[in-house]
Amino acid sequence: MNYNNRTFKPVSNSVNGETSAETLFEYKQKDTVLTSTYSGGQIVEGHLIGLVALDGTIEMRYHQVNTKGELMTGSCVSKPEIMDNGKIRLHETWQWTSGDKSKGNSILEEI
């Protein structure tokens, strides 16, 4: 699976998360290395870097600055699902590595 030049937005997130439907993720991929810039909603600017497994699962780390001026960091595993329309839905399990270090789940869909 290749995520290069695909755009995703959250359709659900845990209450302790900062991304929302206003957050857009622009994915780039070269070989197994995935990167993304993202912003919108509570996120002023964010970046992620990850590795894509053969089954399309992404293991990633992220950092972002929120609208409160806080630098937040975390880790995430995203598992892909191909929707009926051929676009990708990502089922994410994440954990903050800053702040309260809480865990959460989110779903992103390709737009």
CORUR-V187126 format. One record per backbone hydrogen bond with DSSP energy under -1.0 kcal/mol. NH is the residue of the N-H (numbers start at 1). CO is the residue of the C=O. E is the energy in kcal/mol with one decimal. If there is no record, write none. Layout:
BEGIN
nh: {NH,NH}
co: {CO,CO}
e: {E,E}
END
This chain:
BEGIN
nh: {5,6,8,9,11,12,14,17,23,24,25,26,27,28,30,33,34,35,36,37,38,39,40,43,44,45,46,47,48,49,50,51,52,53,56,58,59,60,61,62,63,64,65,66,67,69,72,74,75,76,77,78,79,81,83,86,89,90,91,92,93,94,95,96,97,101,104,106,107,108,109,110,111}
co: {27,3,25,109,107,107,105,14,20,39,8,37,6,35,33,30,50,28,48,26,46,24,43,40,65,65,38,63,36,61,34,59,32,57,53,78,51,76,49,74,47,72,45,70,42,66,64,62,95,60,93,58,91,89,87,83,81,108,79,106,77,104,75,102,73,98,94,92,12,90,9,88,7}
e: {-1.6,-1.7,-2.2,-2.0,-3.1,-1.4,-1.1,-2.0,-2.3,-2.5,-2.8,-2.4,-2.9,-2.8,-2.4,-2.2,-2.8,-2.8,-1.7,-1.1,-2.2,-1.3,-2.8,-1.8,-2.5,-1.3,-1.9,-2.6,-2.1,-2.2,-2.7,-2.3,-2.6,-3.0,-2.0,-2.6,-2.2,-2.9,-2.4,-2.6,-2.3,-2.6,-2.8,-2.2,-1.8,-2.2,-3.3,-2.2,-2.4,-2.2,-2.3,-2.6,-2.4,-2.2,-3.1,-2.2,-3.0,-3.1,-2.7,-3.2,-2.3,-2.6,-2.4,-2.7,-2.6,-1.9,-2.4,-1.8,-2.0,-2.1,-2.6,-2.6,-2.7}
END
